[in-house]
Amino acid sequence: MTDLCQVAHRVLMVLLSQDLNAPSEGGWAWMIALSGFMMNALTFGAIRSMGVFFVEFVHLFNKLSSEVSWIASISIAVLQFASFGWALVYTPTMSTIPKYFVRRRGLALGLVLTGNGLSSILFSPLFQVLIDIYSWRGALVIISAIVLNLCISGALLRPIRMLQDHRHGQAQAENHSKCALFLRKLTSDLDLSLFRNRGFVMFQAGNLLICTGTFVVYVHLVSHGKTLGLSSYEAAFLMSATGLADTCSRPLSGWFADLKLLTPLQLLVLWSSTTGLSLLLLPLGKTFPGIMALGVTYGLNIGAFAPMFFAVLPDLVTVERMTSAVGLSMMVVAFGALLGPPFSGFLRDLTGGYTVSFLVFGGLTLAGAGIMMCIPSFFTGTSLPFRMKKSSNLPHTEDKPSVSSTLMRLSSVDQSLDTSMNI
């Protein structure tokens, strides 16, 4: 009887000490991660490989590189800025994952974002084969059928439900009409008050410059290879090798971030700086092995950068505001994606090569990293989340059991168990 009471005491202690508002990081959380992996593979993985079509469009329409670059740029801009098409699954998925993971957030984001690089390995040569067999029109029809598998990815998504969400929902149901709740939800999804956070503003300024520089490689690397005399399949394989390096570095970057040796922001600045340097080095490659080595170097750095982009946001704005933060961040990314590739094409038409283009956009990426270094929490190594003003529609802190009240209950239970065992 004494042993049974001691076991019951230990079990009760564990149950009372658990945080009911913390995600379990197990079970369906990994299905959410699988959904994110599929979504990234079918969205950005496909966009990255569209550079294979670039040369076909230049020859078919007999247009300048700067004009043809608008095709990929507009596609990415609609995805990021207009929140239409692929964005209908991208933003909800990437904002849901940090809510399911805390302790292993970096690793989870790294695994999810490997979908980008892994699909780039497969899609670039696959798209070239489809073009050779079915022409570019038939290839696009087949690619659209492949991307339709996003329906499966979306079916796996389930919004996490915490104890505080349930209490919050009950309070709202009692105090507000359905119409008022709908309007509040509609306006809260685009939370412009985040721009009152100085760290968030500086993050977006650096984000704009970095994304203006990094999207250039995905659109023009294949064309750059062909300019240097590579065959169509050799040029397509450049993108595959870059994607392979990207894939390998993403989970490693997330795992390293979870070691807590550096903050996510410090790692973000580190990887964006090395990405800018690798862009500056790209013109040095003149042969297939040389371009391959530099492309792999770029892939390793941009792959390490990607998980930290989403890992930094919870520290800046808190997990509760991730949906708005991701949406606004994607709008900023859209401007970079819209401006970068056409301007790179313009420089290519002006100079006859991509050397000046890679140098300019490598410099922009380094400038973006420099801006992010000015975020207040970079040197302190602490997170400075944006705090909302208390309002009646937010859950009160007293709804959540405090540590002191939990310990008091444990003490009383312990005393009662000791009394019963003495009897």
ZAZA-641947 format. One record per residue: x, z negated, y negated of N, C-alpha, C in turn; residue in one letter. Coordinates in steps of 0.1 Angstrom, whole numbers, plus 5000, padded with zeros to 4 digits. Example, Ala and Ser with C-alpha at 12.3 -4.5 7.8 and 13.67 -1.06 7.14 Angstrom:
BEGIN
513249225057512349225045513249225033A 512849295022513749295011512949215000S 
% end
This chain:
BEGIN
500850005012500050005000500950004987M 502049924988502949924977503550054974T 503950124985504550264983503550364977D 502350354982501250444977501050424962L 501050294958500850264943501950314935C 503150304940504350354933504350504931Q 503950574942503850724942502750764932V 501550694932500550724923500950704908A 501750594906502250564893503150674888H 504050724896504950834892504150964889R 503150994898502351114895501651104882V 501050984880500250964867501150974855L 502450924856503350934845503751074842M 503951154852504251304850503051374843V 501851344848500651414842500451374828L 500551244825500351194811501351244801L 502551264806503651314797503751454795S 502851534802502851684800502251724787Q 502751824781502151884769501151984773D 499851954770498852044774498752174766L 499452174755499452284746500652374749N 501552344758502752424761502452524773A 502852644772502652744782503552704795P 503052744806503652704819504852794822S 504952914816506053004819506053044834E 504853044840504753084854503453154857G 503253194869501953254872501653384864G 500653384857500253504850501153544839W 502053454834502953484824503853604828A 504253604841505153714846504353844847W 503053834849502253954849502154014835M 502053924825502153974811503554044808I 504553984814505854044812505954184819A 505254194831505254324837504454424829L 503354384823502654464814503454514802S 504254424797505154464786506254564790G 506754544802507754634807507154774809F 505954784815505354914816505054984803M 504554894793504154944780505355004773M 506554934773507754984767508255104773N 508155114786508655234794507855354790A 506555344788505655454785505555484771L 505955404762505855434747507255474742T 508055374739509355404733510255474743F 510155454756510855534765510655684764G 509355714762508955854761509455914747A 509255834737509755874723511255904723I 511955814729513455834729513855964736R 513156004745513456124753512956254746S 512256244735511656364729512756444722M 513956394721515056474716515356594724G 514956594737515056714745514256834740V 513056794734512256904728512756954715F 513656874709514056904695514657054694F 515657074703516257204703515257324706V 514357294715513357394719512457424706E 512057324699511257344687512057424676F 513357394674514157464664514157614667V 514457644680514457784684513157854684H 512157784688510757844689510157874675L 510257774666509657794653510557844643F 511857854646512857914637512857834624N 512957704625512957614614514257534613K 514457474601515657394599515457264607L 516657194610516657074617515856964609S 515956964596515256864588513756874589S 513256994591511857024592511356984606E 512057014616511656984630511756834632V 512656764625512756624627511456544623S 510656604615509356534611508456524623W 508556604633507656594645507856454651I 509056414655509356284661509156174651A 509456194638509356084628507856054626S 507056154625505556124623505056054635I 505456094647504956034659505255884659S 506555844656506955704656506255634644I 506055704633505355634622503955604625A 503255694631501855664635501755554645V 502755544654502755434664502955304656L 503855294647504255174641503355134628Q 503155234620502555204607501055204607F 500555314613499055334613498355244624A 499155184633498655104644497655184652S 497855304654496955394662497755444674F 496955494684497655554696498355454704G 499655464706500455374714500455234708W 500255224695500355094688499155004692A 498155064698496954984702497354894714L 498454934721498954844732500254774729V 501054834720502354784717502354654710Y 501654644699501654524691500954404698T 499754424704499254314712500154254723P 500754354730501654304741502854224736T 503554284726504754214721504454084714M 503254074709502953944702502353844712S 501953884724501453794734502553724742T 503653804745504753754753505353624748I 505653604735506253474730505353364732P 504053384733503053274735503053224749K 503453304758503553264772504953204776Y 505953234768507253184771507853114760F 508552994763509252924753510752904757V 510852834768512252804773512952924777R 512253024783512853144788512453264780R 512153244767511653344759512653464757R 513953434755514953534754515053624766G 515053564778515153634790513953724793L 512753664790511553744792511453864783A 511853844770511853964761512854064766L 514054014770515054114775514554194787G 513954124796513454204808512254294804L 511454254795510354344791510854464784V 511854454775512354564768513354654776L 513654614788514454704796513654824800T 512354824798511454944801511855054792G 512255024779512755134770513955214776N 514955134780516155204785516055264799G 515355194808515155244821514355374821L 513355384814512555514813513355624806S 514255584797515155684790516055754801S 516555674810517355724821516655834829I 515355814832514555904840513956014832L 513455984820512656074813513456194807F 514656164802515456274796515656394805S 516256374817516456484826515056534831P 514156444833512856484838512156584828L 512156544816511556634805512256774805F 513556774807514256904807513856984818Q 513656924830513257004842511857054840V 510956974834509557014831509557134821L 510457124811510457234802510957364808I 511957354817512457474824511457534833D 510557454839509657504849508257544843I 507757454834506357474829506357514814Y 507457534807507657554793507257424786S 507557424773507357294765505857254764W 504957354764503557324764503057254777R 503457314788503057254801503757114803G 504957104798505656974799504956864792A 504456894780503756794772502456754779L 501756844785500556804793500856714804V 501856734811502256644822502756514817I 503456514806503956384800502756304795I 501756364790500556294785499856224797S 499856294809499256234821500056104825A 501356114824502256004827501955884818I 501855914805501655804795500255744797V 499355814803497955764805497955634813L 499055614820499155484828499255364820N 499255374807499155264798497855184800L 496855254805495555184809495855064818C 496755094828497054984838497754864830I 498654904822499354794814498454714806S 497454784799496554704791495554614799G 495254664812494354584820494954454824A 496254434824496954314828496954204817L 496654244805496754154794495654054794L 495953924793494953824791495553734780R 494753704769495253614759495353474764P 496453404761496653274766495653174759I 495153074767494152984762494752844763R 495052784751495552644751494452544748M 494752414750493752314748493352314733L 494352334724494052334710493152454706Q 493352564713492552684710491052654714D 490852574725489452544729488852454719H 489552354714488952264704488752334691R 489752414687489552494675488352584676H 488152644687486952734689485652654688G 485652534694484452454693484052414678Q 485152374671484952334657484452454649A 484952574651484552694644483052724647Q 482752714660481352744664480352654658A 480752534655479852434649479652454634E 480752504627480752504613480552644606N 480652754614480652884608479752974616H 479253074609478453174615479353274622S 478753364631479553464637480053564627K 479253594617479753694607480953644600C 480953514596482053464588483253454597A 483153424610484253424619484853564620L 484053664621484453804623485253844610F 484753814598485453854586486853774585L 486853644589488053574588489053624598R 488653664610489553724620490053854615K 489253934608489654064604490754054593L 490553954584491553944573492853874578T 492753784588493853704593494853794601S 494353904606495153994614496254064606D 495954074593496954134584497354024573L 498153934577498453814569499553844560D 499153884548500153924538500853794532L 500253674534500953554529502253534536S 502553604546503853584553504953634543L 504653714534505653764525506053664514F 505353544514505753434506506953354512R 507253384524508353324531509653404528N 510553354521511753424517512553474529R 512653394540513353444551512753564558G 511353564558510653674564510853804556F 510853794542511053904534512453964536V 513453874536514853924538515053984552M 514353934562514353994575513854134575F 512754154568512154284568512954384560Q 513654334549514554424542515654474550A 516254384558517354424567516754514578G 515554474583514954554594514754704589N 514354724577514154854572515354944572L 516454884568517754964568518254984582L 518154884591518654904604517855004612I 516555004610515655104618515855244612C 516155254599516355384593517655444600T 518655364603519855414609519755434624G 519055344631519155354646518255454652T 517155494646516255594652516955734652F 517955754644518555884643519155924656V 519755834663520355874676519355924686V 518255864687517255904697516756044694Y 516656084682516156224678517256324679V 518556294675519556394673520756384682H 520756284692521956284700522056404709L 520956444715520956564724521356684716V 520856704704521156814696522656814692S 523156694689524556674686525456724697H 525056684710525856724721525856874723G 524756944721524657084722525457154711K 525557094699526357144688527857144692T 528257054700529657044704529957134716L 528957204721529157294732528757244746G 527957134747527557084760526357174764L 526157174778524957244783523757164781S 522557214784521257144781521257024790S 521657034802521556914811522656814808Y 523856854804524856754800524356684787E 523756754778523256684766522156594769A 521256634778520156544783520656414790A 521756434797522356324805523056224795F 523356264783523856174773522856064770L 521656114768520556014765520255924777M 520455984789520255894801521255794802S 522555824800523655724800523455624790A 523055664778522755564767521655474771T 520655534777519555444782519955354793G 520855394802521255304812522055184806L 522955204797523655104790522655004783A 521655064776520654994769519954904779D 519554954791518754874800519554754805T 520854774808521654664813521854554803C 521954594791522354494781521154404776S 519954454778518754384773518554244780R 518454244793518254114800519454024798P 520654084797521854004795521853934781L 521354014771521253954758520253844758S 519153854764518153754765518653624772G 519353654783519953534791520953464782W 521753534775522753474767522153394755F 521053444750520353374739519753244744A 519253244757518753114762519753014765D 521053044764522052944766522252864753L 521652904742521652834729523052814723K 523952904726525252894720525252944706L 524353034703524153084690522653104688L 522153094676520753114673520353254675T 519053284677518653424678518953504666P 518853444654519153514641520653554641L 521553454645522953484645523353594655Q 522653594666522853704676522353834671L 521153834664520653954658521554024648L 522153944640523153994630524354044637V 524853974648526054024655525754154662L 524654174669524354294676524054414666W 523354384655523154494646524454534639S 525354444637526654484631527454574641S 527454534654528154624663527454754666T 526154754664525454884665525854974654T 525954914642526355004630527755054632G 528654974638530055014640530055124651L 529255114661529155224671528655354666S 527755344656527255464649528355534641L 529155454635530355504627531355574636L 531455534649532455584658531955714665L 530655734665530055854673530755984669L 531056014657531656144654533056164660P 533656054665534956074671534956144684L 533756144691533656204704533556354702G 534556424708534556574708534356644721K 534556564732534356614746533256544752T 532856594764531756524771532056384775F 533256354781533556214784533656124771P 534156184760534256104748532856064742G 532056164741530656144736529956044745I 530156064759529455974768529855834766M 531155804764531655674762531155604749A 531055684739530555634726529055614727L 528355704734526955684736526555564744G 527355534754527155414762527455284753V 528455294745528755184736527655154727T 527055264721525855244713524755184720Y 524455234733523355184741523555034744G 524754994747524954844750524654764738L 524954804726524754724714523254734709N 522654844709521254854705520354784715I 520754784728519954714738520054564736G 521254514733521354374730520654324717A 520454414708519754394695518254374697F 517654454706516254464707515554334710A 515954254721515254124724515354024713P 516454024705516653934694515753964683M 515354084681514354124671513054044672F 512554034684511353964686511553814688F 512753774692513053634694513153554681A 513553634670513753574657512453534650V 511453614653510153604645509453464648L 509453414660508853284661509553174653P 510853184652511553084644511253094629D 510953214625510653244610509253204606L 508253234615506853224611506053144620V 506553084631505853014642505153104651T 504953054663504353134674502853174670V 502153084663500753104660500553224651E 501553264644501453384634502253504639R 502553504652503353614658502553754657M 501253754659500553874659500653944645T 500453864635500553924621502053964618S 502953884623504353914620504854034627A 504454054640504854174647504154294641V 502854284637502254404631502954444618G 503254344609503954384597505354434599L 505954374609507354424612507354574617S 506254604625506154744630505854844619M 505154794609504954884597506254914590M 507154814589508454834582509254924591V 509254904604509954994613509555134611V 508255154609507655284607508255364596A 508455294585509155354573510555404576F 511255314584512655354588512655474597G 511755474607511655584616511155714609A 510355704599509855814592510855884583L 511755804577512755854568514055894574L 514455824584515755844590516055974596G 515256014606515556144613515456264604P 514456284595514456404587515656404577P 516056294572517156294563518456324570F 518556274583519656314591519656464594S 518556524596518456664598518856744586G 518456684574518856744561520356744560F 520956634563522456634562523156724572L 522456744584523056834593522956974588R 521857014582521657154577522657174565D 522957064558523757074546525257084550L 525657014560527057014564527457094576T 526457134584526657204596527057124608G 526956984607527156894618526556764616G 526856674625526156534624527156434620Y 528456464616529456364613528956284601T 528656354590528256284578526956194581V 526056254589524856184592525056054599S 525956054609526255924616526955824608F 527855874599528555784590527555714580L 526655794574525755734565524855634571V 524255664583523355574589523955464596F 525255474600525955354604526155264593G 526455314581526655224569525355154566G 524155224567522855164564522655044574L 522955064587522754964597523654844594T 524854864589525654744586525154674573L 524654754564524054694552522854604556A 522054654565520854574570521354444576G 522354454584522954324590523454234580A 524054284569524454194558523354124551G 522254194549521054134543520554024552I 520454044565519953934574520853814574M 522153834571523053714570522653624558M 521853674549521553594537520253514540C 519653524551518453434555518953294555I 518253204549518753064548519152994561P 518453024572518752954585519953014592S 520653124587521653194594522953094595F 523353034584524552954585524252804589F 522952764587522652624591522352614606T 522052734613521752734627520452664631G 519552654621518252594624517152694620T 515952674626514852764623514152704611S 513652784602512952744591511552814591L 510652774600509352844601508552824588P 507652924586506852924574505652824577F 505452734569504452634571503152664563R 502052674570500752694563500252564557M 499552584546498852464540497752424549K 497552294550496552234559495152274553K 494352314562492952354559492052304569S 490752304566489752254575489552334588S 489952454588489752544599490852534609N 491852454607492952444616492752314624L 493252314637493152194645493952084640P 493351964640494051844634495151794644H 496151734639497251694647496851574656T 495751504651495351384659494651424672E 494151554673493551604685494451604697D 495751624694496751634704497351494707K 497351444720497851314722499351304718P 499551194711500951174706501851104716S 503151114714504051054724503850904724V 503550834713503450694713502150644721S 501050724719499850684726500050704741S 500750814745501050834759501850724765T 502850684758503750574763502950444764L 502050414754501150294755500250294767M 499750414770498850424782499750404795R 500950464795501850444806502150304809L 502450224797502750084798501650004804S 500350034800499249964805498949984819S 499150114823498950154837499950084846V 501250084841502350014848502049874850D 501549804840501249654841500149634851Q 499149714851498049694860498449724875S 499349824877499849854890500749734895L 501549684886502349564890501549444894D 500449424887499549314890498949324903T 498449454906497749474919498749464930S 500049504928500949504939501349354942M 501449264931501749124933500649054941N 499349094938498249034945498349074960I 
% end
